[in-house]
Amino acid sequence: MAQFQLNVNGKTHELNVDPTTPILWILRDHLNLVGTKYGCGIAQCGACTVHLNGIAVRSCQLPISSVGSNKLTTIEGLSENGEHPVQKAWLEHDVPQCGYCQSGQIMSASALLEANANPTEEEIEAAMHGNICRCGTYTRIKAAIKTASNS
């Protein structure tokens, strides 16, 4: 066990955990931030996507020991009332079906738009590659990202 100070959604948390513990389990089991989902456990599906200093990362394979003083943002910290342009566009385009992958999809999309405010369709596809939606709402996901980019 080791002592860690973690900045999540603008708040500092003191944790005494195994240094190899993935951030996903820190968020869910220690901080009760359950919006970030467990999907595959091998960083291939995107359900566990969070931001590390604004960059989309897979939290299921990111050990707490590698985070240091960097800032983590979860779906809960993206916006207080669901007012982020991506969240609003998600509703406008009726993207979610089962909803399981949506927090990871939204976190990847919002990181893309933070880095590139007006992405092309190819750039959207590249940024979202690896975020799997079992319901197949990819067309609506791309349309929502384009709408959010115009906000």
Summary of the structure (lengths in Angstrom):
residues: 151
radius of gyration: 15.1
end to end distance: 45.3
largest distance: 46.6
contacts: 463
relative contact order: 0.16
helix: 40%
strand: 18%
